[in-house]
Amino acid sequence: MSRIGRQIIKLPTGVTVGVANGVVEIKGPKGVLSWALNEKAEVVINEQELRVKMTEENADNIHGMTRSIIANMVKGVTDGWSKVLELNGTGYRASTGGPDLALALGFSHPVNIKAPEGISFEVKENKITVKGTDKRLVGETAAKIRALKPADPYKLKGFKYEDEIIIKKAGKAVKAAA
């Protein structure tokens, strides 16, 4: 048995879980998420607890992954997920226009990013916060934004995650003329 898969998921008040036809649906104050279970997994619900059991042996990787995904869904519908990107560089700007994100990244044109369903953007100074209930979608959206202009290791211009550390590289060394 997987160590992570054996852990119990405690359901906060206001969160309901339903399992039907191999699909887990979790409802909470921030929204509704659903996910298709693997045929080897089974979800057991007891009052305010949820446990994942396997119908076959030697499926530890599926056991742990299933439990982690369901726990992330529970956290998403209660608290939500967010990723913060920092934008550094002269002339680089970000602003929100309704649900969309408008970026000026030094290209000849502005870059507009449409928010996927369930994702919202928040811009303060040079920090862009990507918020949503689905952890995978929040991370994927933040990665797509970062891929537009990743931080340059020489001048440190571009996008980087808030907790990311980028080591600045030295430029070309000038050779002394003999």
C-alpha positions in Angstrom: 0.0 0.0 0.0 1.1 3.5 -0.8 1.9 5.7 2.3 0.3 8.7 0.7 -2.7 6.7 -0.5 -3.4 5.4 3.0 -3.8 8.9 4.5 -7.4 10.0 5.2 -8.7 13.2 3.6 -10.7 15.3 6.1 -13.6 17.1 4.5 -14.2 20.7 5.8 -17.7 21.9 6.5 -19.5 23.0 3.3 -17.8 20.4 1.1 -19.7 17.5 -0.4 -18.4 14.6 -2.3 -20.3 12.4 -4.7 -19.1 9.3 -6.6 -21.1 8.0 -9.6 -20.1 6.0 -12.6 -16.4 6.2 -11.8 -16.4 10.0 -11.5 -15.7 11.9 -8.3 -17.5 15.3 -8.0 -16.5 17.7 -5.2 -18.6 20.7 -4.4 -17.5 23.5 -2.2 -17.8 27.3 -1.6 -15.5 28.2 -4.5 -17.0 25.9 -7.1 -17.4 22.3 -8.4 -14.6 20.0 -9.6 -14.9 16.5 -11.1 -12.4 13.9 -12.0 -12.6 10.4 -13.6 -11.3 7.7 -11.3 -9.0 4.9 -12.5 -10.9 1.6 -12.6 -8.5 0.2 -10.0 -9.4 2.9 -7.5 -12.4 3.2 -5.2 -13.5 6.1 -2.9 -15.1 5.4 0.5 -16.9 8.3 2.2 -17.6 8.2 6.0 -19.3 11.4 7.4 -16.5 14.0 7.1 -13.7 11.7 6.0 -12.7 10.3 2.6 -10.5 7.3 2.0 -9.1 5.9 -1.3 -8.9 2.1 -1.6 -7.5 0.0 -4.4 -9.4 -2.9 -6.0 -6.2 -4.5 -7.2 -2.8 -5.1 -5.5 0.4 -3.6 -6.8 -1.2 -0.3 -7.8 0.7 1.9 -5.3 1.4 4.6 -7.9 -2.3 4.9 -8.8 -3.2 4.8 -5.1 -1.1 7.7 -4.1 -1.8 9.8 -7.2 -5.6 9.3 -6.8 -5.5 10.4 -3.1 -3.3 13.4 -3.9 -5.5 14.6 -6.8 -8.7 14.3 -4.6 -7.0 16.1 -1.7 -6.0 18.9 -4.1 -9.5 19.1 -5.4 -10.9 19.5 -1.8 -8.3 22.3 -1.1 -9.2 23.9 -4.4 -13.0 24.2 -3.7 -12.4 25.5 -0.2 -9.3 27.8 -0.3 -8.4 27.9 -4.0 -4.9 27.7 -5.6 -2.7 30.6 -6.8 0.6 31.1 -8.5 2.5 34.5 -8.4 4.6 35.6 -11.4 7.0 38.6 -11.2 7.6 40.7 -14.3 11.0 42.5 -14.4 12.4 44.7 -17.1 12.2 48.3 -18.4 9.0 48.9 -20.3 7.5 45.5 -19.4 3.9 46.0 -18.1 0.9 43.9 -17.2 -2.7 45.0 -16.8 -6.1 43.3 -16.6 -9.0 44.2 -18.8 -12.0 42.3 -17.5 -11.1 38.6 -17.3 -8.2 39.0 -19.8 -4.5 39.8 -19.2 -2.8 42.4 -21.3 1.0 42.3 -21.5 3.6 44.6 -23.0 6.8 42.5 -23.3 8.9 44.5 -25.7 7.4 42.9 -28.8 6.0 45.0 -31.6 2.5 44.1 -30.5 0.7 43.7 -27.1 0.1 40.2 -25.9 -3.4 39.4 -24.7 -4.1 36.3 -22.8 -7.7 35.1 -22.4 -8.4 33.6 -19.0 -9.5 29.9 -19.2 -12.8 29.1 -17.5 -12.3 29.0 -13.7 -9.1 31.2 -13.8 -8.8 34.8 -12.8 -5.9 37.2 -13.0 -4.9 39.9 -10.5 -2.1 42.4 -11.1 -0.4 44.5 -8.5 2.7 46.5 -9.4 4.9 44.0 -11.2 3.3 40.8 -9.8 0.7 38.8 -11.6 -1.4 36.4 -9.5 -3.1 33.5 -11.3 -6.0 32.2 -9.2 -8.4 29.2 -9.6 -9.8 26.1 -8.0 -8.1 23.5 -10.3 -4.4 23.2 -9.3 -3.4 21.7 -12.7 -5.1 24.5 -14.6 -3.6 27.3 -12.4 -0.1 25.8 -12.9 -0.5 25.3 -16.6 -1.8 28.9 -17.1 1.1 30.3 -15.1 3.6 28.2 -17.1 2.1 29.5 -20.4 2.5 33.1 -19.3 6.1 32.5 -18.1 7.0 30.8 -21.4 6.2 34.1 -23.3 9.3 35.8 -21.8 11.3 33.6 -19.3 13.7 35.4 -17.1 17.1 36.0 -18.8 20.0 34.8 -16.6 22.2 37.7 -17.8 19.9 40.7 -17.2 17.2 39.1 -15.1 14.5 40.5 -17.4 11.3 38.6 -18.0 8.9 36.4 -15.9 9.9 34.4 -12.9 7.9 32.7 -10.2 7.8 34.6 -6.9 9.8 31.9 -5.0 12.2 31.1 -7.9 15.8 31.9 -7.6 17.7 32.8 -10.7 21.5 33.0 -10.5 22.8 35.9 -12.5 25.5 35.0 -15.0 28.5 37.2 -15.8 28.7 38.6 -19.2 31.5 38.2 -21.7 35.0 38.7 -20.2 37.0 41.3 -22.0 40.5 40.2 -23.0 43.3 42.6 -22.4 45.1 43.7 -25.6 48.8 42.6 -25.6 
